[in-house]
Amino acid sequence: MFKGIVIEKDAEGYRASVSELDEGRLPAGDVTIRVEYSTLNYKDGLAITGKGPVVRSFPMVPGIDFAGVVEQSEHPEFKSGDRVVLNGWGVGETHWGGLAQRARVKGDWLIPLPQRFSSKEAMAIGTAGYTAMLCVMSLERHGLKPGQGPVLVTGANGGVGSFAVALLAGLGHHVVASTGRSQESDYLRRLGAAEVIDRKELGEPGKPLQKERWRAAVDAVGSHTLANVCAQIRYGGAVAACGMAQGLDLPASVAPFILRGVSLLGVDSVMRPKADRLAAWDRLAQDLGGPILEDIADEISLGQAIHAAGRLMRGEVRGRLIVNPNA
């Protein structure tokens, strides 16, 4: 038996609870993992609270991330005792996820845990940090280098935003953080932000082409915010878009893309090929300062995760929440 959060939907409604589960209920897969740490992402918040159609089958154990130790393996790349990490692949949506003490998945979804990180540190990073790194690498492939001008990060207090600020600042960029929580300015400056602006500057409908302000941007917000960011990117710049906290819509014009040569770079982390995952985690191990993880992440227990999901959806969580399923 093991503990896990279980989401159910039936005649009694939609609900999430911490339950005792038999290992025989674990889904099909060729690797069984003892989960040491998981984490609470925005998508997990949607799943647990039911505020978004994230879960595709029931019952479901949520948790799009986990790190832990292989207990059993029929996969040629992994053996008992190996330390592994998983991000995405529909886990926590269509396949039981990491907010539990055990998980069983396809070995092709796993990557070895970088030696530099413990399981706890890997989940302090999680999909948020991994996605932020993919965004940075995408902008670098487009030609972004330090000293070319300010780089904007929207949704900067969130998980992706926090890591994007820290990574870009660590690489030598002048980072401008956009947030709706001005009381967190000191936190963002500790991460490396040179300037902090109010998200109201970007969150309302704006002109299709505006004053050129940013060399590049990482956007985790979408909707009017992303439209305004694109309208303010300098000639030849780019936006790495990876989130939709404000909305799925994009009320924008083609003007920035045609008249200024702006590029909109979509960044997916869920189905990313293994080579890209390994490259991103290798860069995280190189570029991410250790003490930053303590400032970004707070640890909670499995029993606290359901309540914390509500706080996450209300925008009350700064940075990252690590979940210890064994606490």
Residue pairs with C-beta under 8 A, 6 or more apart in sequence:
1 20
1 21
1 22
1 23
2 20
2 21
2 23
2 100
2 101
2 102
3 18
3 19
3 20
3 21
3 100
3 101
3 302
3 325
4 18
4 19
4 21
4 61
4 96
4 99
4 100
4 101
4 102
4 302
4 325
5 16
5 17
5 18
5 19
5 48
5 61
5 62
5 63
5 99
5 100
5 302
5 305
5 306
6 16
6 17
6 18
6 19
6 21
6 59
6 60
6 61
7 14
7 15
7 16
7 47
7 48
7 50
7 55
7 58
7 59
7 60
7 61
7 62
8 14
8 15
8 16
8 17
8 58
8 59
9 15
9 55
9 58
10 58
14 50
16 48
16 49
16 50
16 62
16 306
16 309
17 306
18 302
18 303
18 306
21 61
21 100
21 102
23 102
26 32
26 96
26 102
26 103
26 104
27 95
27 96
27 104
28 104
29 95
29 104
29 105
29 106
29 107
30 73
30 74
30 75
30 106
30 107
31 70
31 72
31 73
31 74
31 75
31 78
31 84
31 104
31 105
31 106
31 107
31 110
32 70
32 71
32 72
32 73
32 102
32 103
32 104
33 66
33 68
33 69
33 70
33 71
33 84
33 86
33 102
33 103
33 104
33 105
33 110
34 68
34 69
34 70
34 71
34 101
34 102
35 66
35 67
35 68
35 98
35 100
35 101
35 102
35 103
35 325
36 67
36 68
36 69
36 119
36 120
36 324
36 326
37 66
37 67
37 68
37 119
37 120
37 122
37 123
37 322
37 323
37 324
37 325
38 63
38 65
38 66
38 67
38 97
38 98
38 99
38 100
38 123
38 322
38 323
38 325
39 63
39 65
39 98
39 123
39 124
39 126
39 127
39 128
39 320
39 321
39 322
39 323
40 99
40 300
40 305
40 308
40 309
40 312
40 317
40 320
40 321
40 323
41 64
41 65
41 126
41 127
41 128
41 159
42 158
42 159
42 243
42 245
42 312
43 52
43 54
43 64
43 92
43 93
44 62
44 63
44 64
44 92
44 99
44 309
44 312
45 51
45 309
45 310
45 312
45 313
46 52
46 54
46 313
47 54
47 55
47 60
47 62
47 92
47 93
48 62
48 305
48 306
48 309
49 309
49 310
49 313
51 313
54 62
54 92
54 93
55 62
55 92
55 93
56 93
56 94
57 94
60 92
60 93
60 96
60 97
61 92
61 96
61 97
61 98
61 99
61 100
61 103
62 92
62 97
62 99
63 91
63 92
63 97
63 98
63 99
63 100
63 323
64 87
64 88
64 91
64 92
64 93
64 97
64 98
64 127
64 270
65 85
65 86
65 87
65 98
65 123
65 126
65 127
66 85
66 86
66 91
66 97
66 98
66 103
66 123
67 83
67 84
67 85
67 86
67 113
67 119
67 120
67 122
67 123
68 83
68 84
68 103
68 119
69 81
69 82
69 83
69 84
69 119
70 78
70 79
70 80
70 81
70 82
70 83
70 84
71 80
71 102
72 80
73 79
73 80
73 82
73 107
74 107
75 106
75 107
75 108
75 110
76 107
77 107
77 110
78 84
78 107
78 110
82 112
83 112
83 113
83 119
84 110
84 111
84 112
84 113
85 110
85 111
85 112
85 113
85 119
85 122
85 281
86 98
86 103
86 105
86 109
86 110
86 111
87 126
87 127
87 130
87 269
87 277
88 109
88 127
88 269
88 270
88 271
88 272
89 95
89 105
89 106
89 109
89 270
89 271
90 270
91 97
91 98
91 103
91 105
91 109
92 98
92 99
95 105
96 103
96 104
97 103
99 302
99 305
99 323
99 325
100 302
100 325
101 325
101 326
108 274
111 274
111 277
111 278
111 281
113 119
113 122
114 122
114 281
114 282
114 284
114 285
115 285
116 285
117 125
117 285
120 299
120 322
120 324
121 290
121 293
123 297
123 322
123 323
124 293
124 296
124 297
124 320
124 322
125 163
125 284
125 288
125 293
125 320
126 159
126 320
126 322
127 159
127 269
128 158
128 159
128 160
128 162
128 163
128 320
129 159
129 160
129 163
129 284
129 288
129 320
130 269
130 277
130 280
130 281
130 284
131 160
131 163
131 242
131 267
131 269
132 160
132 161
132 162
132 163
132 164
132 167
132 218
132 242
133 163
133 167
133 280
133 281
133 283
133 284
133 287
134 240
134 242
134 267
134 269
134 272
134 276
134 280
135 160
135 164
135 218
135 240
135 242
135 265
135 267
136 164
136 167
136 168
136 171
136 218
136 240
136 283
137 279
137 280
137 283
138 238
138 240
138 265
138 267
139 151
139 216
139 218
139 238
139 240
139 265
142 216
142 238
142 263
142 265
144 151
144 173
144 215
144 216
144 238
146 171
146 172
146 173
147 172
148 215
148 216
149 174
149 214
149 215
149 216
149 234
149 237
150 173
150 174
150 175
150 176
150 194
150 195
150 213
150 214
150 215
151 168
151 173
151 174
151 175
151 176
151 214
151 215
151 216
151 217
151 218
152 175
152 176
152 178
152 213
152 214
152 216
152 217
152 218
152 219
152 229
153 161
153 164
153 165
153 168
153 175
153 176
153 177
153 178
153 193
153 217
153 218
154 161
154 178
154 199
154 202
154 217
154 218
154 219
154 220
154 221
154 225
154 226
154 229
155 161
155 178
155 179
155 199
155 219
155 220
155 221
155 243
155 245
156 162
156 164
156 165
156 177
156 178
156 179
156 188
156 193
156 196
157 179
157 180
157 181
157 184
157 187
157 188
157 318
157 319
158 220
158 243
158 245
158 319
159 296
159 319
159 320
160 218
160 220
160 242
160 243
161 177
161 179
161 218
161 220
162 188
162 191
162 296
162 318
162 319
162 320
163 288
163 296
164 218
164 220
165 175
165 177
165 188
165 191
165 192
165 193
166 191
166 192
166 288
166 289
166 292
166 296
167 287
167 288
168 175
168 192
168 218
169 175
169 191
169 192
169 193
169 194
170 192
170 287
170 288
170 289
171 287
174 194
174 195
175 192
175 193
175 194
175 195
176 193
176 194
176 195
176 196
176 197
176 214
177 188
177 191
177 193
177 195
177 196
177 197
178 196
178 197
178 198
178 199
178 201
178 202
178 225
179 185
179 188
179 196
179 197
179 198
179 199
180 198
180 199
180 200
180 203
180 315
181 315
181 318
182 196
182 198
184 318
185 196
187 295
187 318
187 319
188 196
189 196
190 295
191 292
191 295
191 296
199 221
199 225
201 228
202 221
202 224
202 225
202 228
202 229
203 221
203 224
203 225
203 228
203 246
204 224
204 228
205 224
205 227
205 251
206 224
206 227
206 228
206 231
207 231
208 231
208 252
208 253
208 255
208 256
209 231
209 253
209 255
209 256
209 259
209 260
210 228
210 231
210 232
211 232
212 232
212 233
212 234
212 235
212 260
213 232
213 233
213 234
214 229
214 232
214 233
214 234
214 237
215 233
215 234
215 237
216 233
216 237
216 238
216 239
216 240
217 229
217 233
217 237
217 238
217 239
217 240
218 239
218 240
218 242
219 225
219 226
219 229
219 239
219 240
219 241
219 242
219 243
220 242
220 243
220 245
221 243
221 244
221 245
221 246
222 241
222 243
222 244
222 245
222 246
222 247
222 248
222 249
222 250
223 244
223 246
223 247
223 248
223 249
223 250
223 251
224 246
224 247
224 251
225 246
226 239
226 241
226 246
226 250
226 252
227 250
227 251
227 252
227 253
229 239
230 239
230 252
230 256
230 257
230 262
230 264
231 252
231 253
231 255
231 256
233 239
233 256
233 260
233 262
234 260
235 260
235 261
235 262
236 260
236 261
236 262
237 260
237 262
237 263
238 262
238 263
238 264
238 265
239 262
239 263
239 264
239 265
240 265
240 267
241 264
241 265
241 266
241 267
242 266
242 267
242 268
242 269
256 262
257 263
257 264
272 280
295 319
296 319
296 320
297 319
297 320
297 321
297 322
298 319
298 320
298 321
298 322
299 321
299 322
299 323
299 324
299 327
300 308
300 321
300 322
300 323
300 324
301 323
301 324
301 325
301 327
302 323
302 324
302 325
302 327
305 321
305 323
308 317
308 321
311 317
312 321
